[in-house]
Amino acid sequence: MKQIKAQFIAAEALIITDGSSEGMVHKCLGYVPGNMLLGAMAARWLATHPQGADTTPEFADLFLNGTVCWGHATPACDGRPCLPVPPCLIHAKEYGGLPLYGSDSSERKPMVFNSLREPPQDAVPRNEDEEKWRHVREKHLKCKRLTAEFLDAQSCNVPSLQRQFAMHVSLDPAARRAAEHLLFGYEALMQGTRLCATITCPEALADKVVALLQEGTLHVGHARSAGYGALRLLGKPEILAGNKDIRVAAGEHVLYLESSYFPAQSWLAPLQGLQAELTAALGPVTIDPRGIYARTRRLESFHGLWRLPRGTRTGFAGGSVLRFACEKSGTLPPALGGWQQEGYGRVRIDPDFLQPLRIKPQNTFRDEAAKAPAPTATASPLLRIWRQRSLTRLAQEQGTDAVWTGNIWDGFFQDVSRASRPSQSQRGNIRQMLTSVLPEKWASDFKEMLEKQPGRQWKNTAARDPFKPRQRSYLSDIMLALFDQREVDEQLQKVLPAVWKQPELPGGALTEEEEQNFRALRHQRLLLEILRRWEKQVRAKKEDS
C-alpha cells in the first residue's frame, strides 16, 4: 500500500456543512470530509471518460469498493495534516491554551493538561508537571476543555482556521424578486485556507490517483455556482510508504481516533462496535470507563449522483480517546469501522502527544527568521510564514498607493462621479465578485453581466481612460482592461514605477508561488481601492449638489 499526501488551498471560500443548521445559519466544518473529495474526484474521472464508464473495474477500485481510501482534508501546519483536539485536553481558566502556530507562545503561558494521565488525588508529586497539576487543584482553578478544533501533533500548536459569514436570500423565479421568508446565512472557511489530505491506495493505483489530483481545480461543498467551493492543489502530491498494521503489545493502551468512527453494522452502538472490533483483533479487551473521553456525532450526507440523502450514521467524533487493556499481543488495522473509503475510522495507538500529563507546546515563533536562508522546501517554515505576511502587507500597500499616487486616475473619477450610472448596487456586485470569485473568472463573469439588463449601465457610460491619456472609453472596456492582471502590471510599471515594483525581502528572491500570490493580491487590492475611491467621489459630489 502507498500513501499520497496532497496539499490544497481554498481558491474560494468553502461552505462545508454537516447537514445540520441552527435557525437560518448553516454551520461550517473546519475540514473537507473524505466523501466530498471522493465525490469531486469521481465527477472529474467521469468527465474525462465515455458515458457509462462508471461501470468499469477502474472506477470501482478508485471510488466504490474501498480499494482507495480518501482521507479528510484537514488544516495544515507546515504541510503536515493536523489532528482533531481530543476532549481529554483541558487548560486552567486563568492560563492560556494551546498557542497559534507561528505565534509567540511564551506570552500566553499555556497550562494544558492531559486528563488521561491525571495522578490520584492523594499522590505525592514526583515531578514538576505533577506539582503544577496539584497547584491548579489546590487553588481550585476551573479547568475548561480546549476550544480549538485541530492541533499539530508535532508542535502541539493549533492552526489558523478563519471563517466568514454571509447572508443570502432565495429568489422567486416567477416574480423575479427575493422570495419571502427565505433568508438564510452560510458560514464558510475563508479563501486561502490551507488543507492537507492523505489518500491510501495500492501501489498499482498510486500514479492514477496522482494524475487525477493534478487535473485542475476541484469544487466541493455548497453554493458552488455562487462563487464558493474551489479547491486548488498546491505543488505535486507526495507518494509515501503506506500505513502498516499497528502492533499492540499486551497491557494498557490509549486508542485515539484521527477521524470519526462509525460501526460497520448500523444497529451497534459506537462503543459496542469499537469493543467488538478490538476483541476480534486482540482477543479479550477491557475498556476503562474512567478513560473514555468521547464525543458522539450524527452524520448527515447527500448522494450527489442519486440526488438523495443517505442514511444517518451515529458514531464517535474524531479526536475521541479511550483507554483499554488487552491480555495478549496482536495487530490492529490502521482504520476501523465502516466507510473507511471516505476517510472515517482512522486510529492511532498511544500517540506521543497524549503521553505526558502536561502538554508543553513548542514555540514556533523565531525573531531570527529574517536572517534564515532562502525559503526553499527544506528551509525554516517560520521564514516562509514571515515572508508571506510581509508580502501580503506590501501587496495591500502598493494596491492602495497606486490609486492615490499621481494623477492618472483623476479624470476617470471626475467623470464617473458625475454619472448616475452604474448604480451603487452594480458597483457592489463588482466588489462581491472580486472577493468571492477566482481572478481568472472576473472577466468572463463581467462579460456575462454585460449581456444582461444591468450591463447597459457599463456599456453606455464613458469616462477618461486612465491608461490612455486624453481618450474617453466606455466603462465596459475600461473595466475589462482593469481585470487583466498582465495589462495592469505592464501599464502601472510604466507610469508608477516607484509604487508598482517587485518587493525585496530577506531570504532571497521570491519563489514562483510567492510572486504569483503577491501579484494576484496586489491586483485585487488595486481594484477594491478603485471602487472605494469611486464611492467616495460619488458621495462627495452628492454633498456638493
Beta strands, then each sheet from edge to edge (+ up, - down):
strand 1: 2-10
strand 2: 25-26
strand 3: 69-77
strand 4: 80-81
strand 5: 83-84
strand 6: 89-92
strand 7: 112-114
strand 8: 143-145
strand 9: 150-151
strand 10: 163-172
strand 11: 177-189
strand 12: 194-201
strand 13: 218-219
strand 14: 230-241
strand 15: 246-248
strand 16: 251-257
strand 17: 285-293
strand 18: 296-299
strand 19: 302-303
strand 20: 308-309
strand 21: 313-316
strand 22: 321-326
strand 23: 330-332
strand 24: 347-349
strand 25: 358-359
strand 26: 462-464
strand 27: 472-474
sheet 1: 4+ 3- 12+ 1- 14+ 13-
sheet 2: 2+ 11+ 10-
sheet 3: 5+ 9-
sheet 4: 8+ 6- 7+ 25-
sheet 5: 15+ 23-
sheet 6: 17+ 22- 16+ 24-
sheet 7: 18+ 21-
sheet 8: 19+ 20-
sheet 9: 26+ 27-
end
